[in-house]
Amino acid sequence: MIVATLSVTGVVVALQQTLVVPILPDFSVALGVSPTTTSWLVTATLLTGAVATPLIGRLADLTGKRAMMLLCLAVMVAGSTIAALGQTFPVVVTGRVMQGFAIALLPVGISLLRDLLEPARLGGAVALMSGTMGIGSMFGMPMAGVIYAHLGWHALFWVTGGVGLALAILLVVAVPESSVRARGRFDHVGAVMLTIALTTLLLAISKGGQWGWGSPATLGCVAVGAATLAVWVPMELRIPDPLVDLRTSVLRPVLISNVCAALLGFAMFLSAYTATQELQAPVESGYGPGLSEAAAGMAMMPGGLLMVVLAPLSARMTRRRGARVTLVIGAIVIAAGYVLRAVLGPSVVNVTTSAAMISGGVALALAAMPVLITEAVPIDQTATANGVNSLLRSVGTSTASAVGAAVLASSTLTVVGVTVPTLSAFTTMYWIGAAAAVAAVAVALLPLPART
């Protein structure tokens, strides 16, 4: 029951990230804002999750992991209610900001597993939790189209709120609180500084393409973020109770996992970002099949199903060969999926097959990274360490969104009154995704020095 309940958190996290994506154009019309403004319905949630995750992780180590998961769910359910009742864009975005706290559930849940399970079962349980993200991804996009078509966009938020409420009840009934606590106090000053640094840097990454990479807004965000980090890092190394133990973060397994999290987060998001757009491109473009939002989402279902199927295989592979080997194999599969899509060209079968391969590689890699971390860090720092890993994965996805928007906008054509990217722009994206996965392989195999 503990493993099954905590595994639902992967579904909740994936739903927050995918449920609104297929109908963003319809939100633009319903809320009376431009498509550029509408993108904040995704950006706001990702930013909140990225910033909140390391803070929630530290609080979980200090005060209790189940307690912080319940707090995140309470904020998420409240945000879902606000968004569902909202009639204006600012209100709906406020709800989406609050929903972003759910992203912290997965790393904290993985850390709770380490506290409650014997070591022999930990690898399989972590793999299952990672695999459940595939369930959320698999059903999120097609479910969004069906719910929107029959019940309207408000119902999307009632669904996510209901799922969050059900998970909170299951946590109370089936999952005991961990007795493991970290010593020390919460670093309030460090938390404020890290929040400022992450918010400004992620804003620059995710919105730089729209604002202009040389615009005052983008450059100002980069300057504030870099200056804040320059003060925060030495401060964290000096104080006795840091928000993030940076010395632990440079342990070889942790460092490998964190760098790979950023690279594979980039590759993972790039696949979904390009696949759905390519499948919805009109037939008149010369390459697109012209699928609807719901049909394009259905084409992603094999990949989500493969993530679920590969979860137990990842656990067995990790037990026999080690988490690092599993991570390398996952990254190689991701690279192969991108190469396949670039070489074979556009068709529903090719896009669906390559996207499924990439999802399968992601399943292996996502399951391996938390195991690398939990085996390397002290037990009272697992939530914080997994939170940082999740943060770097969010940095990768935000960077992928910015790069994807820039590359696809650099080469376009207009057909039947609609401007769409050219096929060469999509092909460039696939080679970029393959390069990111190959870089992750190189990092995972690099003999980095361990702390003595």
N, C-alpha and C positions, 0 to 999 in steps of 0.2 A: 504493500500500500504506500509506503514511503516513496519508493522509486516511481511508482505509477503516478502518484500525486505530483511530485516534483517535476516529472517529465511533461506534465501539462503546461508548465511554464514556457517551454519552447514554443508551443502552439500560440500562447498568448503573445509572446514577443514577436513572432512572425506576423500575426494578425495586425498588430499595431503598425508594422512597417509596410504591409502589402495591401491592406483592405481598401485604402482610398486611391491607390495608384491608378487602377484602370479607368476610373471615372473622374480624373482631375479636370478634363475639359468640361464635363457637365457641372462640376462645382463652380467653374468660372462663370457659366451662364446663370446658375441658380443663385449665386451670391453677388453677382454683378461686379466682378473684378476681372482684371486682365489675367491671361494664362501665366504670366510671369509672377504676379502676386499670388495666384492660386498655388504655385509650387511651395509656398510656405507651409501648406498643410502637411507636406512631407518633411521639409527642412526643419520646421520647428520641433517635430517629434524626435528626429535624429539628433539634433543639437542638444535637446534636453536629456535624452538618454546618454549621449556621450559625456556630458558634463556631470550628470547625477551619478553615473555608475561608480566611479572611483570614490566619491563621497559616501554613497550608500554602502559600498564595500567596507570602508573603514568603520563606519558606524555599526555595521553588522558584526565585525570582529569584536567591537567593544561592548555592544549592548545585547546582541542576540540576533542570529540570522533569520529565524522564522519571524521574529517581531518586525524586522525591517522589510521582509517580504510582504507581510500584512500591511505595513504602512504604504509601501509602493502600490499595492493593489487598491488600497483605499483611495489614494490620490488618482490612480488610473480610472477607477469606477466613477469618481466624482467628475473627472475630466470628460469621460464618456457621456455622462448625464448632461453636462454643460453643453457639449457639442451637439448632442441630440436635440436639445431644446433651443439651440441657437438659431437665430434668423439672420444674423449679420456675420460678415467675415471675421471681424475682430473677436467675436464671442466664440466662433467655431475654432479659430486658431488658439485661443486660450485653452479650450478643451483639449486640443491636440498637444499643446505644450505639457499639460498635466498627464496625458496618456504616455508621454515619453518616459515617465518614471518606471513603466513596466519593463523597459529594456534592461534595467538593473536586476531583474528577477533571475535571469539565467546564471550569471556568474555567482550570485549569492546562493542560489539553489545547488549549484555544483559544489560549492564549499560546504554547504550543509550536509550533502551526501558524504563527504569525507569524514565529517564528525560522527555520523550515525551508522555508517556501514563498515563492515570489516574490509580490510584491504583487498582481499581476493575478489570481492564483488564490485569494487569501486570502478574499475575500468569499464565493465559492461554497463553499469548504471550511468556513467558519464556519457558513454556512446549513445545510449538510448535517449538521454536528455537532449543531446545534440541532434539526434535523428528526428525528434519531434518537431524541430524547426521546419523540417521538410513537410510535415503534415500541415502546419500553418501556411507555409508557402504554397503547397499543393492545392489547398482549398481556398486560400484567401482571395486570389484574383478572380477565378470563375465564380466564387460565391458572391463577390462584390457585384458582379454584373447581374446575377440573378436577383439578389436582394434589392438592388437599385431599380431594376425593371419592374418589380412587383410591389415594392413597399416604399420606395423613395430613399433618398440619401440619409435622412434622419435615422432610418432603421439600421444603417451600418454601425452607428455608434451605440444604439441600444444592444446590438448583438455583442460587440466587444465588451460593453459594460456588464452584460449578463454572464459572459464567460469569465470575466474577472471576479465577479461576485461568487460564482460557483467554485472557482479555484480557492478563494479565501476561505470558504466554508470547509472545503476538503483539507486545507492546511491545518485548520483548527482541530478537525476531527481525527486526521490520520497521521499527522507529522508532529513529533515532539520537538520542543525547543532544544537546541544544542547547549551543553554545559560548558563548552570551550569558549573562553573569553581572552581577549588580548589585554595586556596591562597598559596603563598609561591613560592619557586624556586625549580628547578630540582636538585636533589642531585647527581652531577656528580661523586664525589668520591665514594659515596655509590653504584652507578650503576656499576662502574668499579669493585669494590670489590665483589659485588654480582655476577657479570658475571664470575669473576675468580672462586669464590667458587662453583657456580652451575655447571660450565663447568667441573671443575676437579672432583667434586663428581659424577656427572652423567656419566662422562667418566669411572670412576672406577666401577660404578654400571653396566653400559651397556656392557663394554668390559672386565671386570675382568675375566669372564669365559674364554675368548680367550687368554688374556695376562697371566693368572695365578693369583689367588687371593693373592698369596704371592710374586708376581713379583715386582721388583723395580718400574715399571711403575704404577701398581695399587696402591701400598703402597704410592708412591710419590704423586699421585693424591689425595688420601685420606688425606694425611698429609697437603698438600697445601690448600685443600678445608676446612678442619676442622680449620686450623690456621686462615684462612681468615674470616671464620664465627665467630670465637672467638673474632676477632677484630671488625667485622661489627656490631654484635648485640648490644654491649654496645654503639657504636657510634650512631646507629640509635635511641637508647633510649635517647640519650643526646642532639642531634641537634634539632633545632626548626622545620625544614622542612624535615623530613625523607623520604627516598624513599618508605619505607613500614612502616606504623604505627603499630608497634608491639603490642602496648597496645590495639588497636582495635582488633588485631588478636586473643587475648585471651578472648574476649567476648564469652560467652557460645555458642550461635548459630554459630558464625564464627569458633570457635575452633572445634566444633563437625563437621561442614561441611568440614573443611580442613583435619582433620584426616580421615574422611570417604572418602574424595576425593582420598587420597593416597591408602587406602585399596581397594576401589571399582575400581579405575583405574587399580590396580594390577589384580583384579578378571576379569575385563572387557577384558583386553588385553590377559590374559591367555586363555580365551575361544577361541578367534579367532586364537591365536597362535597354540593351540593344535588341534582344530577342523579341520582346513585345512590340517595339516600334517597327521592326522589320516585318513582322507578321501582319501588322495593321496597314502597311504601306499599300496604296491602291494598285490595282493590276496595271493601270495605265503608266505606272512608273517604270515598267519594264522588268521589274524583279519581284515586286511585292505580291502576295496572294490576296490582299485586301480583306483579311479576317476582321471580324468584330472584336470589341473589347473582351467579351465573354469567351469567344472562340480562341483568341490569342492566349487568354488565361488558361483555358483547357489544355492548350498545347504545352504548357509548362507543367502539367500534372505528372507526366512520367518522371520528370526530374525529381519532384517532391516525393513520389513513391519510391524512387531509387534510394533517396536519402534514408528513408525509413528501413528499407530492406538491408542496406549496407551497415546500419548501426551495429547489429550483433557481429558482423564480419569484422568491423573495425575493432571491436572489443577483443575478439580472439587474436587478431593480428597484433594488437598492442601487447597482449599478454605474452605472445610467443616471440615476437621480434622487437618489441619496444615501441614506445610512442613516437620516437624520432623517425623510425623506419616507416611507420604508418603515415606520418606527416609528409615525408618525401614522396611516397607512392601517391598520396592524395594530390599533391601539387603537380606531379607528372601527369596524372589523369586530367587535371584541369587544363594544363597546357595542350595536351593531345586533343581535347574537345574544341579548344579555340582554333587550333591548326586545321582540324577537320572542317569547321565551319568556314574558314577562310579559303580553303582549297576547293571544296566541293561546290560552293556557291549556294545561292538562296533557293530554298524550297521548303515547304512545311515539314517534310520528312527530315531534311538535313538540319534545319534549325532546331527542331524538336529533339533529334538524336544528339546533336552536339550539346545542347542545353542540358540534356539528361546526363551526359558524360561529365560536364562541368559540375552539376549538382552532386553527382556521385563522388567526385574528387573532393568537393567541399565537405561532404559528410565524413569522409575519412579524416580530413585535416582538422575539422572542427572538433571531432571527438578526441584527437590526439593532443591538441594544444593544452586543454585544461589538465590532462594527465601529466604532461611534462611539468606544469607549474605545481600541481599539488604534490608531486613527488619531490620537488626541489625546495619548497619554502616551508618554514615552520607552520605547524598546524593552526596557530592563532593569527596567521597572516594570509590565510588562503582566500578569504573573501576580497581583501584588498588587492592581492596579486591577480586574481581572476578578473576583478573590476578593471584594473589597468589594461589587462589583455583585451577585454571587451571594448575599452576606450580606444585602443589602437586599431581594432577592427573597424570601429565607427569612423576613425580618421581615414581609413582606407576606403570605406564606402562613400564618405563625403568627397574625397578626392576623385573617386571614380565618377561620381555625379557631375563634378565640375569638368573633368577631362572629357567625359562623354558628351556633355552639352557643347563644349567648345569644338570638338572634332566633327560632330554631326552638323553643327551650324556652319562649318567652314566650307562645305560642299553640298549644295542643295539644288533641287530642280522643282519646278511648279507644274503640276498636272491636275486637271479638272478643278482648278482654282485652289488647290492645296499645295503648300510648300513642304517637301519631304527631303530627307537626306539622300544623297546619291549612294549607289552600291559601293563605290570606292571608299566613301566615308565609313560605311559599316565594316568593310574589309580592313581598313586601317585600325578600327577599334578592336577587331579580333586579334590582330598581330600584337597590339598593345597588351591585351589581356593575356596572350600567350607569354609575352616577355615578362609580365609581372609574376606569373606562375613559375617560369624558369628561374627568375631571381629568387623566389622562395625556396626552390630546390637547392640553389647554390648556398643560400644562407643556412639552410638546415644541415648541409654537409660540411659547412665551414668549421674547422677546429678552433672555436673561440675559447679563450682562456677562462677557466673557472675560478671563482673566488676561493682563496685559501684561508 
